[in-house]
Amino acid sequence: MAEDYDTPDGTCIRDYIHVEDLAEAHILGARIPAGRRLERPVQCGDRLRALCCGRIRAVEEVTGQKVPYVTGTRREGDPASLVASSDKLQSKLGWQPRSSELKTIVKHAWDSRRQHT
């Protein structure tokens, strides 16, 4: 994890989406009749921006465990902020993300992991 970005805590900002929201978007896309297919790919995100350290804190809060991590240098060409816009997906298919809080995403992933291990 790099800490030299021009962001509040120096870590990169990324977009996150709940796997159920992503699956629903795929299902809606698959249901489009062949003659009405979208002319090109669309982004699927819910503009849930999170700093890298924010993700780590969310995982620690939900799991009650410390997350070990190492800081390093950023990858060449890696932008400080990378967030998807699903405006086209929302307007064309009526899709809306439902689980858009980072802690909710982490909690559902954590609960699933504990059930299946």
Backbone bond lengths (Angstrom), bond angles and torsions (degrees), N, CA, C in turn:
res aa  C-N    CA-C-N  psi(-1)  N-CA   C-N-CA  omega(-1)  CA-C   N-CA-C  phi
1 M - - - 1.440 - - 1.526 107.50 -
2 A 1.312 115.22 126.69 1.460 120.38 178.14 1.523 109.72 -88.97
3 E 1.307 115.82 149.35 1.465 120.88 179.36 1.525 111.47 -126.64
4 D 1.350 116.35 31.69 1.463 118.66 -178.27 1.532 112.58 -119.15
5 Y 1.324 117.35 21.99 1.465 121.35 176.88 1.526 109.95 -81.46
6 D 1.319 116.15 157.35 1.457 121.60 176.69 1.533 108.57 -84.48
7 T 1.327 115.35 70.22 1.468 123.26 -179.98 1.518 107.73 -134.42
8 P 1.337 118.15 169.46 1.476 119.78 -177.21 1.525 115.23 -53.21
9 D 1.350 117.81 -38.77 1.468 118.58 -179.22 1.529 112.97 -114.77
10 G 1.336 116.52 6.84 1.457 120.02 177.77 1.515 114.88 86.93
11 T 1.344 117.71 -6.08 1.459 120.39 178.80 1.530 109.34 -99.83
12 C 1.324 116.39 161.01 1.464 120.64 -175.88 1.532 111.60 -71.40
13 I 1.324 114.70 157.62 1.462 122.68 176.71 1.522 107.30 -107.40
14 R 1.315 116.35 128.94 1.452 121.48 179.55 1.530 109.89 -132.00
15 D 1.323 115.62 162.94 1.455 123.75 -178.66 1.526 108.25 -99.62
16 Y 1.313 116.39 139.97 1.464 121.32 -179.92 1.508 109.81 -128.36
17 I 1.322 115.55 148.21 1.461 121.71 -179.95 1.523 108.26 -139.74
18 H 1.314 115.61 141.99 1.461 120.88 177.64 1.522 108.47 -69.91
19 V 1.320 117.19 140.14 1.460 121.74 -178.11 1.530 111.39 -59.47
20 E 1.335 118.17 -33.16 1.463 120.24 178.22 1.528 111.26 -68.01
21 D 1.324 117.88 -37.99 1.464 121.13 176.27 1.526 110.49 -65.43
22 L 1.318 116.47 -41.15 1.461 121.07 178.02 1.529 110.93 -63.32
23 A 1.327 116.56 -43.53 1.467 121.05 178.72 1.526 110.64 -62.65
24 E 1.324 116.97 -42.22 1.464 120.16 179.00 1.531 111.17 -61.96
25 A 1.317 117.70 -39.63 1.467 121.07 177.94 1.526 110.20 -62.69
26 H 1.331 117.20 -41.25 1.464 120.74 178.46 1.531 111.24 -64.77
27 I 1.315 116.60 -41.69 1.466 120.65 179.54 1.527 110.18 -63.16
28 L 1.338 116.83 -45.26 1.468 119.81 177.69 1.523 110.89 -59.83
29 G 1.325 116.49 -41.08 1.460 120.40 179.00 1.517 112.15 -64.49
30 A 1.319 116.73 -38.24 1.464 120.95 -179.47 1.524 111.96 -70.13
31 R 1.325 116.97 -23.15 1.463 121.04 -178.83 1.529 113.65 -85.23
32 I 1.308 117.85 -5.10 1.465 120.00 179.15 1.527 108.45 -68.93
33 P 1.323 117.50 128.57 1.479 119.17 177.11 1.528 110.43 -57.77
34 A 1.318 116.57 147.82 1.468 121.99 -175.52 1.523 112.78 -52.12
35 G 1.310 118.87 -38.11 1.459 121.77 -178.55 1.512 114.37 -73.70
36 R 1.312 117.19 -11.75 1.467 120.76 -178.27 1.526 113.10 -113.16
37 R 1.299 118.14 12.37 1.466 121.86 -177.57 1.526 110.48 -53.13
38 L 1.314 115.74 148.98 1.462 120.96 176.55 1.523 108.65 -66.25
39 E 1.308 115.89 141.10 1.469 120.24 -174.83 1.524 113.33 -68.88
40 R 1.309 117.28 -22.91 1.469 120.03 177.49 1.520 109.58 -156.27
41 P 1.323 117.18 167.75 1.472 119.96 -178.14 1.533 112.05 -60.04
42 V 1.309 115.07 151.33 1.460 121.26 176.25 1.524 108.63 -123.05
43 Q 1.314 115.70 157.32 1.466 120.48 178.84 1.519 109.57 -82.61
44 C 1.305 115.00 151.33 1.456 120.70 178.14 1.517 108.18 -130.21
45 G 1.298 115.17 104.03 1.452 121.33 178.73 1.505 108.09 -155.74
46 D 1.296 117.89 169.47 1.457 117.64 177.68 1.520 111.85 -122.37
47 R 1.317 115.35 19.88 1.460 122.30 178.15 1.529 112.28 59.03
48 L 1.317 116.17 25.32 1.455 120.96 175.78 1.521 107.06 -78.37
49 R 1.291 115.54 98.43 1.456 120.58 -177.63 1.525 109.39 -88.38
50 A 1.305 115.18 136.26 1.457 119.06 177.75 1.516 109.18 -144.78
51 L 1.302 114.92 133.87 1.461 120.23 172.36 1.521 108.07 -70.87
52 C 1.305 116.50 150.70 1.459 120.80 -179.34 1.528 110.97 -54.74
53 C 1.305 117.19 -44.90 1.474 119.48 178.97 1.523 111.05 -66.06
54 G 1.339 117.58 -29.72 1.461 121.08 176.57 1.512 111.62 -64.20
55 R 1.323 116.50 -37.54 1.469 120.53 176.84 1.514 110.04 -63.26
56 I 1.311 115.60 -45.22 1.466 120.03 -178.97 1.521 110.02 -62.21
57 R 1.324 117.32 -44.76 1.471 120.69 178.73 1.528 111.05 -61.44
58 A 1.341 117.46 -40.45 1.472 120.43 179.23 1.523 110.60 -62.71
59 V 1.313 117.48 -43.01 1.467 121.10 178.86 1.526 109.91 -63.88
60 E 1.312 117.09 -43.23 1.465 120.03 179.39 1.523 111.54 -63.42
61 E 1.326 117.46 -41.59 1.468 120.50 179.93 1.525 111.48 -65.32
62 V 1.314 117.34 -43.92 1.466 121.15 -177.16 1.523 111.49 -70.77
63 T 1.323 117.12 -43.07 1.465 120.27 -174.70 1.522 113.87 -87.84
64 G 1.321 116.08 -20.35 1.462 119.15 -175.50 1.512 112.44 72.98
65 Q 1.340 116.71 15.58 1.454 121.73 -178.68 1.525 110.16 -120.60
66 K 1.301 115.48 147.37 1.460 121.53 176.13 1.524 108.87 -75.64
67 V 1.327 117.63 136.49 1.462 122.56 178.84 1.524 108.62 -100.60
68 P 1.301 117.00 115.84 1.472 118.57 177.22 1.533 109.14 -75.98
69 Y 1.317 116.34 138.20 1.461 119.71 176.91 1.518 109.59 -150.12
70 V 1.305 114.52 160.75 1.460 121.80 -178.42 1.518 108.07 -122.98
71 T 1.310 116.64 135.53 1.458 119.34 174.67 1.520 108.84 -92.42
72 G 1.308 114.81 150.33 1.457 120.35 -179.15 1.513 109.94 -155.43
73 T 1.312 115.23 -157.17 1.459 119.79 179.46 1.525 109.28 -94.48
74 R 1.307 115.25 153.17 1.462 118.61 179.77 1.514 110.80 -74.51
75 R 1.313 114.84 157.70 1.460 120.65 176.86 1.523 108.76 -73.34
76 E 1.301 116.70 144.52 1.455 121.33 -179.72 1.536 110.22 -59.27
77 G 1.329 116.33 130.48 1.451 122.18 178.15 1.519 114.83 81.07
78 D 1.322 118.28 -0.45 1.457 122.15 -178.11 1.526 109.86 -72.25
79 P 1.350 118.66 119.72 1.469 120.29 -178.79 1.522 112.12 -73.80
80 A 1.315 116.45 154.50 1.466 121.19 178.07 1.520 110.96 -65.44
81 S 1.337 116.87 -35.51 1.457 121.12 -178.61 1.522 109.97 -133.77
82 L 1.319 116.48 132.02 1.453 122.16 179.21 1.526 107.50 -140.60
83 V 1.336 115.80 104.51 1.457 121.57 -174.15 1.528 109.30 -132.19
84 A 1.331 117.13 130.44 1.467 122.49 -178.62 1.519 110.75 -79.49
85 S 1.322 115.30 150.31 1.463 121.81 172.46 1.521 107.52 -114.54
86 S 1.304 116.63 119.68 1.458 120.44 179.93 1.523 111.13 -102.13
87 D 1.332 117.50 23.53 1.466 121.24 -178.53 1.528 111.98 -54.63
88 K 1.330 116.99 -45.02 1.469 120.57 -178.52 1.523 110.16 -65.43
89 L 1.308 117.57 -42.48 1.461 121.94 178.69 1.527 110.00 -61.83
90 Q 1.317 116.65 -41.52 1.454 120.82 179.92 1.522 111.40 -66.97
91 S 1.332 117.47 -42.63 1.464 119.74 -178.02 1.529 112.32 -74.12
92 K 1.322 118.40 -35.50 1.473 121.52 -177.68 1.526 113.08 -80.56
93 L 1.333 117.41 -35.90 1.467 120.44 -174.72 1.526 114.12 -115.81
94 G 1.332 117.06 -8.11 1.455 120.00 -177.86 1.523 113.23 73.53
95 W 1.320 116.38 17.89 1.465 121.15 -178.77 1.525 110.95 -73.30
96 Q 1.304 116.58 139.08 1.459 122.53 174.96 1.520 108.73 -137.62
97 P 1.328 117.74 131.60 1.474 118.66 175.39 1.523 109.98 -68.05
98 R 1.334 116.74 143.83 1.463 120.65 -179.07 1.518 113.15 -111.62
99 S 1.306 117.26 -31.24 1.474 120.66 -177.22 1.516 108.31 -109.72
100 S 1.317 116.39 77.60 1.458 118.58 -169.29 1.523 115.41 -105.46
101 E 1.306 117.91 18.59 1.460 118.83 175.27 1.528 109.18 -105.57
102 L 1.313 115.77 135.16 1.456 120.66 -176.50 1.530 111.69 -56.46
103 K 1.316 118.02 -42.49 1.468 120.26 179.94 1.533 111.24 -63.16
104 T 1.336 117.33 -35.45 1.462 120.53 177.37 1.516 110.56 -64.96
105 I 1.322 116.69 -44.82 1.460 121.52 178.64 1.529 110.01 -59.40
106 V 1.318 115.87 -47.82 1.471 120.41 -179.36 1.528 110.89 -64.33
107 K 1.331 117.12 -43.46 1.468 120.62 -178.81 1.523 111.08 -62.04
108 H 1.330 117.47 -45.22 1.461 119.57 179.73 1.531 111.17 -63.93
109 A 1.325 117.02 -40.49 1.468 120.34 177.77 1.526 110.39 -64.86
110 W 1.322 116.97 -42.74 1.463 121.89 -179.82 1.528 110.90 -64.53
111 D 1.331 117.13 -45.45 1.464 121.02 178.89 1.525 110.66 -60.96
112 S 1.332 116.65 -43.00 1.466 120.53 179.12 1.513 111.19 -63.63
113 R 1.300 116.29 -42.48 1.479 121.40 -179.72 1.517 110.03 -61.44
114 R 1.326 117.37 -44.01 1.464 120.93 -178.98 1.526 111.78 -67.94
115 Q 1.332 117.71 -32.73 1.468 120.87 178.81 1.515 112.47 -71.64
116 H 1.320 116.77 -29.05 1.466 120.20 -172.16 1.532 114.27 -110.72
117 T 1.314 117.10 21.22 1.463 118.61 175.85 1.508 110.91 -123.97
